C-alpha cells in the first residue's frame, strides 16, 4: 500500500539538464509533466517551492550573441532574456491548473543580510499561505562570479533550511548516486547522514553536471539531513517522479534525516529564549561552524567575548561579530572559565558538536 502525503512542505529543485533538450532549448513536454505533478500535490494540500534553472538555456533559443562578448556578460544577456521565457512558460502551464505563479530572483547577498533573510522568509510564507507557487532562480543578471551560488542546489538548499521543509527534492538528469566503489555502478538507494565519503561513489562521467555537480549536491544533502530534512536525488525526466517520491516509493537516492531519537540536539534546536548567556566568535570560528562540510565543535580559541553568567550544562547562544545568531549549544563549562581561556589554543571545546545546533 502506497504511503500518501510523505511531506506537507517541500522544495523541488529542477536542473537545466532536466528541462532543456539536447539543443539547449526548453523541453515543454517535461515542463508540462512537472507542473502537472506540482499542481496535483498542491491540490492535495502539499506546499511546494520550485527552484528552477534553465534561464540561460531559454535565452539561447531567443538570442544569437554577436561580436566578442565576455563569458559573464554573455551569461547576463542570456539569463535576463531567458528568464522571461522561463517564467512565462511556468506561468502559462500552472494557469492551466488554476494556479498562480510568483517569480523570486535572489542573489547570495540576500542570505548574508539578516533583514533580507527574514523578509524573504515572510515573502515565501505569505505566498504559500495564498496557494501561490513560488518559482525561484538565481538573479544571474546581477550576480557576478564571486557572489554566485555554487549553483541552484546551494540556493535551493538555503531555501529548504530557511523554510523548515520536511522534504528537499533535487531533480537531475541521472537516476541518483551511483555506487562506483562496488564496481557494479548500481544506484545507492539510501545514505545515512553520518556518511561523509561521497567522493568514492561519484563517477564524474555519469554524475557531474551543471555548475555544482554531484559532489555539491551530496554536501548540501548531508547538511540538510543533519537539520532533519529528508533529501532525494532523482531523475526529473522519469514520468511521475514527484508523485512517486511523495507516495513513499523507493526511487533515486534518499539522504535520511538525522534520527529524531538524538534528543539533546533536538532540544537545543528549540531552545531560543531559554539561553543563560552568549558568546561571540570570530570570523574563522563562524566559517568553521557554518561550513557544514564536517561537524566542528566550538573551541575557546575562536571566542572573542562572553555575555551573561552560565554554568556547565546551560544553554548558551553563539553569535557572529555582527550580532547574528549562529546557533545554540550546551556549555561544557561555565562562563568564568570561558572568560579565563577564551582566545587560547589547545583547550577543551566549550560546546561539543553533538550539543551544538547551527541555525543558518
N, C-alpha and C positions, 0 to 999 in steps of 0.2 A: 504494500500500500504506500502510495506516494505521500510524502510529508508536505503539507501545504504551508505556505507563508513562513518560510525558514527565517526571514528577517522582516522587520517593519520599516527600516530605513536603510537605503544602500547608496553607494556611489558607484556608478558604472563608468569606466574609462575605456574609450574606444580609440584604438591606434590608427594611424594613417593607412597602414597596410591592410586594415580590415575594410575600410570604407572607400578605398580607391582601387581601381583596376590596374592592370599592367601598364596601361597608357598614362597612369598618374591622375586620371580624371575620376570624379565621384562615381561610385557604383550605386545607382539608385535602387537596384533590387535589394542589396544588402541593407542600405539605409531604410528602405521601406519595411523590411523584416524587423530590424532593430527597434524602430519607432513603434511598430505594431506591438511588439513584445513589451516595451516600456509602458505603452498605453494600457495594455492588459493588466500589468502589475499595478499601475496607478489606480485602475478601476477596482482592484482587489484590496485597496487601502494601503498599498506599499508606497512609501515616499521615495522618489528616485531623483538623484542629482546626476546629470550626464556631463562628463568631461570628454570633449571630443577634439581630437586632432583633425587634420585634413584641410586646413585653410590654405596652406601653401600649395597642396595638390590641386585644390579647386581653382586657385589663382593661375596655375599653369595652363588650365583649359581656357582661360579668358585672355591672358596677356602673353604676347610673344615679345620677350625682352630684346631690346635693340641696343646696339653700341656696346661699349665696355662698361660694365656695372659691377661694383664690388659685391662680394657674396652677402654681406649684411644688408646692403641696400636692396639687392635682388630679393632677399627673404622678406624685407619690409614691404616691397611693392607687391609681391605675390600673396603674402598673408593678408594684407589690408584689402586687396581687391577680392581675394578668395574667401575671406571671412564673410562677406556679404552673401556670396553664393551659398556658402555652407549653412549659415544661419537661416537664410530664406528657404533652403531645402528642408531643414528640420522644421521650420515654422509651417510650411505647406503640408508636410507629412503628419505632424501632430494635429493640425487643424482637421484633417480627415477623421481623426478620432475624437474630435471635440475638445482638444486640449490646447491651451495657450503656452507659448514658449517665451522664456526670458533669456536674453543674452547677457552673460557676465564675462568680461575680459579682465584678466588680472596680471600683475607682474609680481616678481619675487618680493619687491619692496612693500607690497600690500600686506605681506605676512610678517615683516620685520617691525612694523609700527603697530603698537598695541591698540591704538584707537581705530586704525584702519581694520585691523583684525576683528575687533568687536563689531564694527559697523557692517563688515562683510557677513559675519555670523548672523546678525539681525536680519540682513537682507535675505539670506538663504532661508532662514526660519520662516520669515514672512511669506516668501514665495511658496514654500511647501505647504504652509497653512492655507493658502489660497488655491491649492491644487494646480499650481503653475509649474511647468518643467524647467528648471534652471539648466541652460546649456552653457558650459564654461569652456574657455580656451585661454591660453596664454596670449597676452597682448603683444604679439610679435612685432607689430608696427612700431612700438616704442621701446621694446626690450632690446638692450644691446648685450653683447656676448657675456660680460661679467655679471649681468643682472638676470640672465636667463635661468630658468629651471633646467635641471638636467634633461628633462623632457616632461611631458604631461603626466607621467607616472608620479613624479615628485609632486607636481601641483595637485593632482587628484588625491594623493596620499595625505597632503596637508589638509585638504578639504574634508576628507573622511575623518581625520583626527579632530578637526575643529567642530564638525557637526555631530560627533559622537554616534556615528552609524554602527550598525551591527555587522554589516557585510560590505566588503570592497571588492569589486569585480573588475579585473583587468582583462579586456578582450583584445587578443593579439591575433596574428595570422598563423600561430602554431598552437598545438593542442595542449601545451603545458610545459612543465620542466622535464627534460629527458634525463634518464639515468645513464650517463655515459661511463660511470665507474664500473658497472657490471658488464658492460660491453654489448648488451642486447638493445640498448637505446630505447627501452620502454619508458612510458610516462610514469613519473613518480606521483601517485595519487594523493599522498598526504605528507606534509612536512611539519615536524614538531617545532615550536618556537625556539627550542634550545639549540637546534641545528644551525650552525653558522658557516659551515663549509660548503657554500654553494658552488664555488669555482670548480669543484671536482665533478659536478653534474652537468656543467654548461658546455655545450658544443657550439662554438661561435658560428659555425656554418649553418646550424639548424636554428639557433635561438637568438642570435644577435641581430637586432634591428632597431630602427628609429634612432633618436639621438641618445637615448639612455641605454638600451639593450637589456638583456635578461638579467644581468648582474644587478643593475639598478632596481629592476622590478623586485628581485629577491630581497635586497636590502630594505626596501620600503615595506614589502610584505612582512618581513620579520619584525620591523619596528612597530607596525600596526598590530601585528598579532600579539606583541607584548603589551599593547594597550587594551587587549581584549576584543579586537576586531578580527573576524574571520576573513581571510583573503583568498580569492580564487583567481587563478590564471587559466584562461580557457580560450578556445578558438572562436572568435567572433563571427566567423563565416559559417559556422555549423548551425543548421536550422534549429530554431527554438532554444538556443543555448541559454538565454537568460531565464526562461521559464523552467528549463531542466534544473538549473542551479537552485532556483528559489523553491523548487519542489523537492529538493534534497537528493537529487540523483547524483551519483558519483561520476563527475566529468572533469577533465582537466586536472590541475594541481591545486590542492587546498592547503593553505597555511593555517594550522589550528591556532585558535586564540590561546592566550595564557590561561592555564587552568584556573577556574574560579575558586578552587579549593585553597589556593595560596592566599590565606586570609589577611596577613599584615599589609601587603601591598594594596589590596583592595580597600582596606580600611583607611590607609594613608591617603589613597586617591580621593577619598571623600571627606578629608579632614579639614577642608578650608574653613577658617573661623575658629578652629579648635587649637591652633598652634600657640605655644607658650613663649616663643621667641623667634628670632630670624637671624640668618647670616647672609652677608653679601659676598659674592665670589667674583674673582677677576675674569677677564675675557677668556683666558686659557682654560680655566676650570669650566666656564659656561660652555665653551665649544666642546670640551670632552664629555660633559654631561648630556648635552642635547644632540650630539652627533648621531647616536643610535646604531653605529656600526657594531659596537660592542658595549657591554654593560660596564659602567665606571662608577666607583664609589666616590664620595666627596671627601677629599683629603684636606687637612689643615693648611697645606702649602698654598691652596687656591683661595683661602678665605681672607678677605680684606677688612671686614668689620662684623661685630656681633651686637645684636639688639635684644633687649629683654633678658629675663633670667629663666633658664631652663635647666632641668635635671636629666640624668640618664633615663631613657625610655619616653621622654616627652616628644610630642610632635613639634617640629620647627619648620619654618618656611625658608626656602632657598631663593635668593633674589640676585638678579644681574645688577651691575653698577648703575644702570639707568632706572632701577626700581621695578623692572618687570619680574613677575614671579616665574621662576624656572620650575619649581616643584616643591614637594613636601617630603619630609622624611622623619625617621625616628632617630633621635640623638643617641649615640653610643656612650657619651659622657656629657657632663654639664657645661654651662656657659662660662664658668670661671676657668676651668681647664682649657676650654676652647680659646678664650682670650689669651691665655698664657702661652699657647703653642701655635696660634694662627700664623701663617706665613712660613712655618718651618717644614722642612723635608723630613722624610723617614718617620712619620708619625702614624699612629693608628687612625683609620678613617673616622670622621665624625659621623657620617652616615654610610653604612654599607649598602651596596646597590640592591640587595634583597629587600631593604627597608626604605628605598628611595623611589618616589613616583614623580616622573617628569611630566609637567603639564602641557608643554607645547612641542 
